[in-house]
């Protein structure tokens, strides 16, 4: 199913009855949309369930995200539906413009594409109701990804990378409401190369690796939050001359999120994605992140 079809279905569902489309949660406590579709920060999922729906209610969000560094760009759009402040289902479509790297590899105009289906289940805690205790909100999730590397696919296959893969993760989110501080820790089991855009696994390793991800946010007001994120990355491709040239580095960002209402939020960030293809472009890829989200 295409992302826009999920969005149409979610909208119809939310209009179907009085138990749908709730807005009972506090501003920003449903997180924003990550680049892989799940609710959380921009780079990593949190244990929160997306939208402002609460117990016994349906909710939905749709987002569009653009990341631009000196030499690359990533566009993501997607939607999610949530139920009962317990379950979240998401879809996202990614398109990565390889820019000068594609040209250097003899593939001008190359774009790496990926579809992501996500599911998240809250298994313990409540970020808001437990904000005065030590108990965090805890969720488990998965992200199933299928990619299309175009003319680069044969090279990735020769390095042992497959086109499809599934990430598994557990997230713990702790909101200190009185202090206006949110802390999240996610542990991801993954085989993904560059989030899956360069396939999954490789001749260096076909096993899952556990990678930590962290977020810290400070709420200046109920409408405005600032923070930072860190996402560790695995290294699965063959450490040959080309494989070394595809070696991954960890991601980081500094973000600001603004929610003037429960129906709209805007997130901007400075991102550091490390050296993405150092054999071709050795400099670090830093730049901007901008994401708009509609919530119902």
PASEBA-1860 file (N, C-alpha, C; in nm, 3 decimals):
! residues 296
1> XXXXXXXX> 0.084/-0.120/0.000/0.000/0.000/0.000/0.088/0.124/0.000 ~ 0.059/0.221/-0.082/0.136/0.343/-0.087/0.102/0.429/0.033 ~ 0.196/0.517/0.073/0.177/0.601/0.191/0.051/0.685/0.180 ~ 0.026/0.742/0.061/-0.092/0.828/0.048/-0.221/0.749/0.067 ~ -0.221/0.621/0.031/-0.339/0.540/0.052/-0.364/0.515/0.200 ~ -0.255/0.495/0.277/-0.271/0.481/0.422/-0.328/0.609/0.481 ~ -0.280/0.722/0.431/-0.327/0.851/0.483/-0.476/0.869/0.454 ~ -0.522/0.833/0.336/-0.664/0.842/0.302/-0.746/0.751/0.392
9> XXXXXXXX> -0.696/0.627/0.412/-0.768/0.533/0.497/-0.773/0.581/0.641 ~ -0.664/0.636/0.689/-0.660/0.685/0.828/-0.757/0.801/0.846 ~ -0.762/0.892/0.749/-0.852/1.006/0.759/-0.997/0.961/0.762 ~ -1.033/0.865/0.675/-1.169/0.813/0.674/-1.204/0.748/0.807 ~ -1.109/0.675/0.862/-1.132/0.608/0.990/-1.156/0.708/1.101 ~ -1.080/0.816/1.101/-1.090/0.914/1.208/-1.222/0.991/1.203 ~ -1.283/0.996/1.085/-1.410/1.065/1.070/-1.530/0.975/1.097 ~ -1.503/0.849/1.127/-1.611/0.751/1.130/-1.692/0.751/1.258
17> XXXXXXXX> -1.641/0.803/1.370/-1.719/0.793/1.492/-1.662/0.875/1.605 ~ -1.735/0.893/1.714/-1.694/0.978/1.825/-1.577/0.925/1.904 ~ -1.546/0.794/1.892/-1.433/0.739/1.967/-1.302/0.757/1.893 ~ -1.304/0.830/1.781/-1.187/0.846/1.698/-1.131/0.987/1.712 ~ -1.004/0.999/1.666/-0.940/1.130/1.654/-0.940/1.206/1.786 ~ -0.889/1.146/1.891/-0.879/1.214/2.018/-0.765/1.313/2.021 ~ -0.768/1.405/2.119/-0.659/1.502/2.135/-0.633/1.525/2.283 ~ -0.636/1.417/2.360/-0.629/1.429/2.504/-0.489/1.447/2.561
25> XXXXXXXX> -0.383/1.422/2.484/-0.247/1.430/2.538/-0.195/1.573/2.536 ~ -0.093/1.598/2.615/-0.029/1.729/2.617/0.048/1.753/2.489 ~ 0.065/1.880/2.452/0.142/1.915/2.335/0.280/1.852/2.338 ~ 0.322/1.800/2.224/0.455/1.743/2.200/0.480/1.610/2.271 ~ 0.387/1.561/2.354/0.412/1.436/2.425/0.390/1.313/2.336 ~ 0.340/1.333/2.214/0.334/1.224/2.118/0.456/1.220/2.029 ~ 0.554/1.307/2.056/0.674/1.313/1.974/0.645/1.373/1.838 ~ 0.747/1.369/1.752/0.732/1.409/1.613/0.754/1.285/1.527
33> XXXXXXXX> 0.762/1.302/1.396/0.779/1.187/1.307/0.927/1.168/1.274 ~ 0.979/1.048/1.299/1.117/1.020/1.265/1.132/0.999/1.115 ~ 1.256/0.996/1.066/1.280/0.978/0.923/1.238/0.839/0.875 ~ 1.212/0.746/0.968/1.165/0.613/0.932/1.017/0.594/0.962 ~ 0.949/0.701/1.004/0.804/0.698/1.017/0.750/0.686/1.157 ~ 0.824/0.626/1.250/0.774/0.606/1.385/0.773/0.737/1.463 ~ 0.685/0.746/1.562/0.682/0.864/1.648/0.804/0.865/1.739 ~ 0.859/0.983/1.761/0.975/0.998/1.847/1.049/1.125/1.815
41> XXXXXXXX> 1.182/1.115/1.801/1.262/1.226/1.754/1.280/1.217/1.604 ~ 1.366/1.303/1.550/1.387/1.300/1.406/1.467/1.180/1.359 ~ 1.564/1.135/1.441/1.653/1.027/1.400/1.623/0.894/1.466 ~ 1.541/0.894/1.570/1.524/0.771/1.647/1.382/0.761/1.702 ~ 1.325/0.641/1.710/1.192/0.626/1.770/1.198/0.638/1.922 ~ 1.089/0.686/1.979/1.072/0.689/2.124/0.963/0.589/2.163 ~ 0.944/0.570/2.293/0.841/0.478/2.341/0.701/0.539/2.331 ~ 0.691/0.669/2.303/0.560/0.732/2.293/0.485/0.678/2.172
49> XXXXXXXX> 0.352/0.684/2.178/0.265/0.644/2.068/0.221/0.771/1.996 ~ 0.235/0.772/1.864/0.209/0.893/1.787/0.065/0.939/1.792 ~ 0.044/1.067/1.764/-0.084/1.140/1.763/-0.121/1.181/1.906 ~ -0.235/1.248/1.917/-0.281/1.294/2.048/-0.398/1.211/2.100 ~ -0.424/1.097/2.037/-0.529/1.009/2.086/-0.488/0.946/2.218 ~ -0.587/0.922/2.305/-0.561/0.857/2.434/-0.636/0.726/2.441 ~ -0.662/0.677/2.561/-0.722/0.545/2.580/-0.859/0.536/2.510 ~ -0.877/0.429/2.434/-1.003/0.405/2.366/-1.024/0.489/2.241
57> XXXXXXXX> -0.921/0.556/2.193/-0.935/0.646/2.078/-0.837/0.609/1.966 ~ -0.878/0.642/1.844/-0.790/0.634/1.729/-0.725/0.770/1.706 ~ -0.606/0.768/1.648/-0.541/0.892/1.606/-0.459/0.867/1.481 ~ -0.414/0.974/1.419/-0.332/0.961/1.298/-0.245/1.084/1.281 ~ -0.133/1.067/1.215/-0.048/1.179/1.175/0.002/1.154/1.033 ~ 0.040/1.262/0.967/0.108/1.254/0.838/0.224/1.352/0.841 ~ 0.333/1.319/0.775/0.449/1.406/0.781/0.522/1.412/0.647 ~ 0.598/1.519/0.631/0.691/1.534/0.519/0.821/1.588/0.575
65> XXXXXXXX> 0.933/1.525/0.539/1.063/1.558/0.595/1.166/1.573/0.485 ~ 1.255/1.671/0.502/1.363/1.694/0.407/1.493/1.714/0.483 ~ 1.594/1.633/0.449/1.729/1.647/0.506/1.823/1.684/0.393 ~ 1.901/1.791/0.411/1.991/1.838/0.306/2.129/1.861/0.365 ~ 2.228/1.789/0.313/2.368/1.812/0.351/2.441/1.874/0.232 ~ 2.573/1.889/0.245/2.648/1.953/0.137/2.635/1.877/0.005 ~ 2.629/1.744/0.011/2.637/1.664/-0.111/2.521/1.569/-0.133 ~ 2.431/1.556/-0.035/2.322/1.460/-0.047/2.192/1.523/0.002
73> XXXXXXXX> 2.082/1.457/-0.030/1.952/1.497/0.025/1.865/1.374/0.044 ~ 1.781/1.380/0.147/1.689/1.272/0.178/1.550/1.330/0.194 ~ 1.453/1.272/0.124/1.314/1.312/0.138/1.234/1.193/0.192 ~ 1.155/1.219/0.295/1.071/1.115/0.354/0.930/1.168/0.368 ~ 0.831/1.089/0.331/0.692/1.122/0.364/0.625/0.996/0.415 ~ 0.527/1.015/0.501/0.464/0.899/0.560/0.345/0.934/0.646 ~ 0.287/0.833/0.705/0.170/0.848/0.791/0.169/0.735/0.892 ~ 0.099/0.760/1.002/0.079/0.655/1.101/-0.061/0.662/1.156
81> XXXXXXXX> -0.107/0.551/1.210/-0.232/0.544/1.285/-0.201/0.483/1.421 ~ -0.276/0.527/1.521/-0.255/0.475/1.656/-0.389/0.441/1.719 ~ -0.385/0.349/1.815/-0.507/0.306/1.883/-0.481/0.288/2.031 ~ -0.567/0.353/2.112/-0.577/0.323/2.255/-0.451/0.362/2.332 ~ -0.368/0.451/2.275/-0.241/0.486/2.339/-0.158/0.360/2.366 ~ -0.178/0.261/2.279/-0.112/0.132/2.298/-0.039/0.085/2.173 ~ -0.102/0.103/2.055/-0.049/0.047/1.931/-0.031/0.156/1.827 ~ 0.080/0.147/1.754/0.110/0.242/1.646/0.153/0.164/1.522
89> XXXXXXXX> 0.095/0.197/1.407/0.133/0.140/1.279/0.171/0.254/1.186 ~ 0.284/0.241/1.115/0.333/0.350/1.032/0.383/0.300/0.897 ~ 0.379/0.389/0.800/0.438/0.367/0.670/0.519/0.491/0.632 ~ 0.633/0.470/0.570/0.716/0.582/0.524/0.782/0.545/0.392 ~ 0.802/0.645/0.308/0.873/0.628/0.181/0.992/0.723/0.181 ~ 1.108/0.670/0.150/1.231/0.749/0.149/1.290/0.754/0.008 ~ 1.348/0.869/-0.025/1.422/0.885/-0.150/1.549/0.962/-0.119 ~ 1.664/0.899/-0.147/1.794/0.956/-0.115/1.866/0.992/-0.246
97> XXXXXXXX> 1.893/1.119/-0.265/1.961/1.167/-0.385/2.112/1.158/-0.362 ~ 2.180/1.076/-0.441/2.323/1.052/-0.421/2.412/1.163/-0.475 ~ 2.358/1.255/-0.552/2.433/1.371/-0.597/2.561/1.336/-0.669 ~ 2.671/1.401/-0.627/2.800/1.384/-0.694/2.854/1.243/-0.679 ~ 2.815/1.172/-0.573/2.864/1.035/-0.555/2.811/0.945/-0.666 ~ 2.682/0.957/-0.698/2.627/0.879/-0.807/2.698/0.907/-0.938 ~ 2.729/1.033/-0.963/2.801/1.070/-1.086/2.939/1.009/-1.088 ~ 3.009/1.015/-0.972/3.144/0.960/-0.963/3.145/0.809/-0.984
105> XXXXXXXX> 3.036/0.743/-0.949/3.025/0.598/-0.967/2.972/0.560/-1.105 ~ 2.956/0.660/-1.190/2.905/0.635/-1.325/2.754/0.619/-1.330 ~ 2.686/0.670/-1.224/2.539/0.658/-1.216/2.478/0.794/-1.187 ~ 2.492/0.890/-1.278/2.437/1.024/-1.253/2.287/1.020/-1.232 ~ 2.241/1.099/-1.136/2.099/1.103/-1.105/2.049/0.988/-1.022 ~ 2.140/0.905/-0.968/2.099/0.787/-0.890/2.027/0.828/-0.762 ~ 1.910/0.767/-0.739/1.837/0.785/-0.615/1.812/0.649/-0.552 ~ 1.840/0.640/-0.423/1.814/0.519/-0.346/1.678/0.533/-0.281
113> XXXXXXXX> 1.592/0.432/-0.299/1.456/0.442/-0.247/1.427/0.328/-0.150 ~ 1.336/0.357/-0.057/1.306/0.257/0.044/1.165/0.279/0.099 ~ 1.091/0.169/0.117/0.962/0.171/0.184/0.978/0.106/0.321 ~ 0.914/0.166/0.421/0.930/0.118/0.559/0.792/0.100/0.623 ~ 0.766/-0.019/0.672/0.647/-0.045/0.753/0.691/-0.059/0.897 ~ 0.626/0.015/0.987/0.662/0.011/1.127/0.545/-0.029/1.215 ~ 0.575/-0.095/1.325/0.476/-0.129/1.426/0.539/-0.109/1.564 ~ 0.463/-0.049/1.654/0.514/-0.023/1.789/0.404/-0.054/1.890
121> XXXXXXXX> 0.443/-0.117/2.001/0.349/-0.155/2.105/0.400/-0.107/2.240 ~ 0.320/-0.027/2.308/0.356/0.014/2.444/0.330/-0.104/2.537 ~ 0.432/-0.141/2.614/0.420/-0.259/2.699/0.420/-0.226/2.848 ~ 0.461/-0.105/2.886/0.464/-0.069/3.028/0.475/0.082/3.042 ~ 0.425/0.133/3.153/0.443/0.272/3.188/0.358/0.368/3.107 ~ 0.355/0.492/3.153/0.287/0.601/3.084/0.370/0.727/3.107 ~ 0.421/0.785/2.999/0.516/0.895/3.011/0.460/1.011/3.093 ~ 0.331/1.042/3.076/0.272/1.155/3.147/0.225/1.114/3.286
129> XXXXXXXX> 0.147/1.008/3.295/0.090/0.968/3.424/0.197/0.924/3.523 ~ 0.310/0.871/3.472/0.419/0.828/3.559/0.531/0.930/3.568 ~ 0.503/1.055/3.532/0.609/1.155/3.529/0.664/1.191/3.667 ~ 0.587/1.161/3.772/0.634/1.189/3.908/0.694/1.067/3.976 ~ 0.720/0.961/3.898/0.782/0.841/3.953/0.904/0.807/3.867 ~ 0.973/0.699/3.905/1.092/0.657/3.830/1.057/0.572/3.709 ~ 0.931/0.537/3.692/0.889/0.446/3.585/0.885/0.516/3.450 ~ 0.960/0.467/3.351/0.950/0.523/3.216/0.839/0.454/3.137
137> XXXXXXXX> 0.804/0.512/3.026/0.718/0.441/2.930/0.808/0.353/2.845 ~ 0.768/0.228/2.823/0.849/0.132/2.749/0.767/0.077/2.633 ~ 0.831/0.067/2.517/0.764/0.014/2.398/0.862/-0.073/2.321 ~ 0.806/-0.170/2.250/0.885/-0.252/2.158/0.833/-0.225/2.017 ~ 0.921/-0.237/1.919/0.879/-0.207/1.783/0.964/-0.277/1.678 ~ 0.916/-0.268/1.557/0.990/-0.319/1.442/0.973/-0.225/1.325 ~ 1.070/-0.227/1.235/1.065/-0.151/1.111/1.110/-0.245/0.999 ~ 1.015/-0.286/0.914/1.047/-0.372/0.802/1.071/-0.284/0.680
145> XXXXXXXX> 1.186/-0.306/0.613/1.230/-0.215/0.509/1.259/-0.291/0.380 ~ 1.217/-0.232/0.270/1.248/-0.287/0.138/1.299/-0.177/0.048 ~ 1.416/-0.198/-0.011/1.480/-0.090/-0.084/1.501/-0.117/-0.232 ~ 1.534/-0.011/-0.303/1.568/-0.017/-0.445/1.689/0.073/-0.466 ~ 1.806/0.011/-0.488/1.930/0.085/-0.504/1.963/0.114/-0.650 ~ 1.870/0.083/-0.740/1.891/0.114/-0.881/2.018/0.050/-0.936 ~ 2.096/0.130/-1.007/2.218/0.080/-1.070/2.326/0.038/-0.973 ~ 2.308/0.071/-0.844/2.407/0.033/-0.744/2.377/-0.105/-0.684
153> XXXXXXXX> 2.262/-0.162/-0.718/2.220/-0.286/-0.653/2.317/-0.401/-0.678 ~ 2.369/-0.413/-0.801/2.461/-0.523/-0.830/2.587/-0.515/-0.744 ~ 2.635/-0.393/-0.723/2.754/-0.375/-0.639/2.724/-0.414/-0.495 ~ 2.609/-0.372/-0.443/2.573/-0.406/-0.306/2.556/-0.557/-0.290 ~ 2.496/-0.621/-0.390/2.480/-0.766/-0.385/2.616/-0.835/-0.382 ~ 2.711/-0.784/-0.458/2.846/-0.843/-0.458/2.914/-0.827/-0.323 ~ 2.871/-0.727/-0.245/2.924/-0.707/-0.110/2.842/-0.779/-0.005 ~ 2.748/-0.862/-0.049/2.672/-0.945/0.044/2.550/-0.882/0.103
161> XXXXXXXX> 2.507/-0.766/0.051/2.392/-0.695/0.107/2.263/-0.740/0.040 ~ 2.160/-0.763/0.119/2.028/-0.798/0.066/1.941/-0.674/0.058 ~ 1.833/-0.683/-0.020/1.748/-0.567/-0.044/1.649/-0.542/0.068 ~ 1.616/-0.644/0.147/1.512/-0.631/0.249/1.567/-0.667/0.386 ~ 1.510/-0.605/0.488/1.552/-0.637/0.624/1.455/-0.578/0.725 ~ 1.468/-0.623/0.849/1.380/-0.578/0.957/1.463/-0.538/1.078 ~ 1.442/-0.417/1.125/1.500/-0.370/1.250/1.404/-0.400/1.364 ~ 1.458/-0.439/1.479/1.381/-0.458/1.601/1.436/-0.364/1.707
169> XXXXXXXX> 1.348/-0.307/1.790/1.398/-0.215/1.890/1.312/-0.215/2.015 ~ 1.371/-0.170/2.124/1.299/-0.142/2.247/1.338/-0.001/2.290 ~ 1.238/0.078/2.328/1.260/0.218/2.367/1.205/0.241/2.507 ~ 1.274/0.325/2.582/1.227/0.370/2.714/1.230/0.522/2.714 ~ 1.117/0.583/2.742/1.104/0.729/2.743/1.062/0.773/2.882 ~ 1.139/0.865/2.940/1.108/0.918/3.072/1.085/1.069/3.061 ~ 0.965/1.112/3.100/0.929/1.253/3.102/0.930/1.304/3.246 ~ 1.014/1.403/3.271/1.014/1.473/3.400/0.932/1.600/3.379
177> XXXXXXXX> 0.802/1.588/3.398/0.711/1.694/3.357/0.736/1.824/3.432 ~ 0.757/1.816/3.563/0.778/1.937/3.642/0.904/2.011/3.599 ~ 1.006/1.937/3.558/1.132/1.999/3.516/1.134/2.030/3.365 ~ 1.037/1.977/3.291/1.033/2.001/3.147/1.142/1.928/3.072 ~ 1.178/1.809/3.117/1.287/1.733/3.055/1.234/1.597/3.008 ~ 1.272/1.558/2.888/1.240/1.426/2.835/1.369/1.355/2.797 ~ 1.381/1.228/2.840/1.499/1.146/2.809/1.450/1.018/2.742 ~ 1.515/0.980/2.634/1.481/0.854/2.568/1.606/0.774/2.538
185> XXXXXXXX> 1.594/0.643/2.555/1.700/0.550/2.517/1.637/0.439/2.434 ~ 1.696/0.411/2.319/1.648/0.305/2.231/1.763/0.211/2.202 ~ 1.736/0.082/2.205/1.834/-0.018/2.167/1.779/-0.090/2.044 ~ 1.853/-0.080/1.933/1.807/-0.132/1.805/1.891/-0.253/1.763 ~ 1.823/-0.360/1.723/1.889/-0.474/1.660/1.872/-0.459/1.510 ~ 1.983/-0.447/1.437/1.974/-0.411/1.296/2.086/-0.474/1.214 ~ 2.057/-0.495/1.086/2.156/-0.532/0.986/2.170/-0.423/0.880 ~ 2.102/-0.311/0.900/2.088/-0.210/0.795/2.217/-0.134/0.769
193> XXXXXXXX> 2.245/-0.111/0.641/2.353/-0.023/0.598/2.292/0.111/0.560 ~ 2.338/0.217/0.628/2.281/0.350/0.608/2.129/0.344/0.612 ~ 2.078/0.291/0.724/1.934/0.286/0.751/1.861/0.188/0.660 ~ 1.935/0.116/0.574/1.875/0.023/0.479/1.883/0.071/0.336 ~ 1.920/0.196/0.315/1.931/0.250/0.180/2.041/0.181/0.100 ~ 2.142/0.127/0.170/2.248/0.049/0.106/2.234/-0.100/0.139 ~ 2.113/-0.143/0.162/2.087/-0.284/0.186/2.108/-0.326/0.330 ~ 2.111/-0.458/0.349/2.116/-0.515/0.483/2.221/-0.625/0.490
201> XXXXXXXX> 2.310/-0.613/0.587/2.417/-0.710/0.600/2.522/-0.694/0.492 ~ 2.620/-0.782/0.497/2.729/-0.779/0.401/2.825/-0.891/0.431 ~ 2.930/-0.901/0.349/3.025/-1.010/0.369/3.106/-0.991/0.497 ~ 3.106/-0.872/0.555/3.171/-0.854/0.684/3.087/-0.914/0.797 ~ 2.954/-0.907/0.783/2.865/-0.962/0.886/2.723/-0.971/0.832 ~ 2.658/-1.083/0.858/2.517/-1.098/0.826/2.433/-1.109/0.952 ~ 2.493/-1.085/1.066/2.424/-1.097/1.194/2.369/-0.962/1.238 ~ 2.270/-0.967/1.326/2.219/-0.846/1.387/2.324/-0.785/1.480
209> XXXXXXXX> 2.327/-0.652/1.482/2.409/-0.578/1.578/2.318/-0.494/1.666 ~ 2.353/-0.481/1.793/2.279/-0.396/1.885/2.340/-0.257/1.885 ~ 2.259/-0.157/1.852/2.306/-0.020/1.839/2.224/0.071/1.930 ~ 2.289/0.151/2.015/2.216/0.241/2.104/2.180/0.373/2.035 ~ 2.068/0.430/2.079/2.023/0.559/2.031/1.971/0.638/2.151 ~ 2.001/0.769/2.156/1.964/0.850/2.271/1.905/0.983/2.226 ~ 1.810/1.032/2.306/1.751/1.164/2.284/1.737/1.235/2.418 ~ 1.757/1.365/2.415/1.738/1.449/2.533/1.670/1.577/2.487
217> XXXXXXXX> 1.558/1.612/2.550/1.483/1.731/2.509/1.447/1.813/2.632 ~ 1.445/1.945/2.614/1.402/2.037/2.718/1.284/2.118/2.667 ~ 1.174/2.119/2.741/1.056/2.192/2.702/1.060/2.333/2.760 ~ 1.087/2.431/2.673/1.087/2.570/2.717/0.946/2.615/2.754 ~ 0.850/2.562/2.682/0.709/2.589/2.708/0.631/2.469/2.657 ~ 0.498/2.471/2.673/0.419/2.359/2.625/0.420/2.349/2.473 ~ 0.464/2.455/2.404/0.466/2.456/2.258/0.604/2.441/2.197 ~ 0.710/2.454/2.276/0.845/2.462/2.221/0.941/2.371/2.297
225> XXXXXXXX> 1.016/2.290/2.221/1.115/2.201/2.281/1.244/2.208/2.200 ~ 1.356/2.196/2.269/1.486/2.187/2.203/1.556/2.064/2.256 ~ 1.647/2.009/2.177/1.715/1.890/2.225/1.822/1.841/2.132 ~ 1.871/1.722/2.160/1.976/1.660/2.080/1.951/1.510/2.073 ~ 2.009/1.450/1.969/1.995/1.306/1.948/2.129/1.248/1.904 ~ 2.145/1.121/1.933/2.263/1.046/1.891/2.218/0.907/1.849 ~ 2.265/0.862/1.733/2.228/0.729/1.682/2.352/0.656/1.636 ~ 2.384/0.546/1.702/2.499/0.464/1.662/2.461/0.381/1.539
233> XXXXXXXX> 2.560/0.350/1.455/2.536/0.280/1.330/2.624/0.155/1.322 ~ 2.576/0.049/1.258/2.658/-0.072/1.241/2.750/-0.061/1.121 ~ 2.834/-0.161/1.101/2.926/-0.166/0.987/2.925/-0.308/0.932 ~ 2.848/-0.332/0.827/2.825/-0.468/0.779/2.891/-0.499/0.646 ~ 2.931/-0.399/0.570/2.985/-0.425/0.438/3.130/-0.469/0.445 ~ 3.173/-0.540/0.344/3.309/-0.596/0.339/3.415/-0.487/0.352 ~ 3.512/-0.502/0.444/3.617/-0.400/0.457/3.721/-0.410/0.345 ~ 3.672/-0.419/0.222/3.761/-0.412/0.105/3.776/-0.265/0.069
241> XXXXXXXX> 3.840/-0.239/-0.043/3.859/-0.099/-0.084/3.724/-0.029/-0.097 ~ 3.627/-0.094/-0.163/3.495/-0.033/-0.177/3.419/-0.039/-0.047 ~ 3.425/-0.152/0.022/3.355/-0.164/0.148/3.400/-0.061/0.249 ~ 3.532/-0.037/0.257/3.583/0.065/0.347/3.533/0.201/0.307 ~ 3.515/0.221/0.176/3.464/0.348/0.127/3.317/0.368/0.159 ~ 3.248/0.263/0.206/3.108/0.272/0.245/3.092/0.262/0.397 ~ 3.203/0.266/0.470/3.198/0.250/0.615/3.111/0.359/0.678 ~ 3.030/0.318/0.774/2.934/0.410/0.835/2.990/0.482/0.956
249> XXXXXXXX> 2.933/0.599/0.982/2.963/0.675/1.102/2.832/0.711/1.171 ~ 2.839/0.738/1.301/2.720/0.765/1.380/2.657/0.898/1.340 ~ 2.527/0.910/1.370/2.452/1.032/1.339/2.424/1.110/1.466 ~ 2.413/1.243/1.448/2.381/1.332/1.560/2.295/1.446/1.507 ~ 2.218/1.508/1.598/2.147/1.630/1.559/2.121/1.717/1.680 ~ 2.095/1.844/1.653/2.044/1.941/1.750/1.914/1.992/1.691 ~ 1.803/1.982/1.766/1.674/2.012/1.706/1.593/2.111/1.789 ~ 1.496/2.171/1.724/1.395/2.253/1.789/1.261/2.215/1.730
257> XXXXXXXX> 1.164/2.188/1.817/1.030/2.147/1.774/0.929/2.247/1.826 ~ 0.839/2.290/1.738/0.738/2.390/1.771/0.601/2.336/1.735 ~ 0.509/2.338/1.831/0.374/2.289/1.808/0.275/2.398/1.848 ~ 0.234/2.484/1.754/0.138/2.588/1.789/0.000/2.534/1.824 ~ -0.029/2.412/1.779/-0.156/2.347/1.813/-0.134/2.196/1.810 ~ -0.236/2.122/1.847/-0.226/1.976/1.845/-0.242/1.918/1.705 ~ -0.269/2.004/1.609/-0.288/1.956/1.472/-0.167/1.982/1.382 ~ -0.069/2.056/1.430/0.045/2.090/1.345/0.170/2.108/1.430
265> XXXXXXXX> 0.281/2.056/1.380/0.411/2.082/1.443/0.518/2.094/1.336 ~ 0.621/2.166/1.369/0.733/2.189/1.277/0.862/2.164/1.354 ~ 0.949/2.082/1.296/1.077/2.049/1.360/1.191/2.086/1.267 ~ 1.288/2.160/1.319/1.408/2.196/1.243/1.530/2.148/1.321 ~ 1.635/2.111/1.248/1.753/2.058/1.316/1.879/2.084/1.233 ~ 1.989/2.086/1.305/2.123/2.078/1.244/2.167/1.933/1.259 ~ 2.202/1.869/1.147/2.237/1.727/1.151/2.383/1.706/1.112 ~ 2.443/1.605/1.172/2.578/1.559/1.138/2.566/1.409/1.109
273> XXXXXXXX> 2.576/1.374/0.981/2.559/1.235/0.939/2.693/1.166/0.913 ~ 2.802/1.230/0.952/2.933/1.169/0.934/2.973/1.162/0.788 ~ 3.070/1.074/0.759/3.115/1.053/0.621/3.034/0.939/0.562 ~ 2.955/0.968/0.461/2.862/0.869/0.409/2.928/0.776/0.308 ~ 3.000/0.829/0.212/3.078/0.747/0.118/3.218/0.809/0.112 ~ 3.301/0.784/0.213/3.430/0.854/0.222/3.525/0.826/0.108 ~ 3.510/0.713/0.038/3.599/0.685/-0.075/3.577/0.784/-0.188 ~ 3.457/0.841/-0.196/3.424/0.936/-0.303/3.426/1.079/-0.251
281> XXXXXXXX> 3.357/1.102/-0.138/3.352/1.235/-0.077/3.395/1.220/0.068 ~ 3.520/1.254/0.102/3.572/1.225/0.236/3.521/1.318/0.347 ~ 3.459/1.430/0.313/3.421/1.524/0.418/3.294/1.479/0.490 ~ 3.278/1.527/0.613/3.160/1.499/0.692/3.039/1.566/0.628 ~ 2.926/1.499/0.638/2.803/1.552/0.581/2.719/1.616/0.692 ~ 2.720/1.747/0.697/2.639/1.822/0.792/2.540/1.907/0.714 ~ 2.430/1.941/0.779/2.331/2.021/0.707/2.205/2.041/0.788 ~ 2.093/2.051/0.719/1.967/2.089/0.782/1.863/1.977/0.771
289> XXXXXXXX> 1.773/1.981/0.865/1.661/1.888/0.873/1.536/1.972/0.897 ~ 1.433/1.949/0.818/1.306/2.020/0.836/1.192/1.922/0.817 ~ 1.100/1.916/0.912/0.989/1.822/0.906/0.860/1.890/0.952 ~ 0.754/1.871/0.876/0.622/1.920/0.912/0.530/1.800/0.937 ~ 0.450/1.811/1.042/0.360/1.702/1.079/0.218/1.755/1.103 ~ 0.121/1.684/1.048/-0.020/1.708/1.076/-0.070/1.595/1.164 ~ -0.148/1.629/1.267/-0.199/1.529/1.360/-0.350/1.540/1.371 ~ -0.416/1.424/1.380/-0.562/1.421/1.389/-0.605/1.319/1.495
END
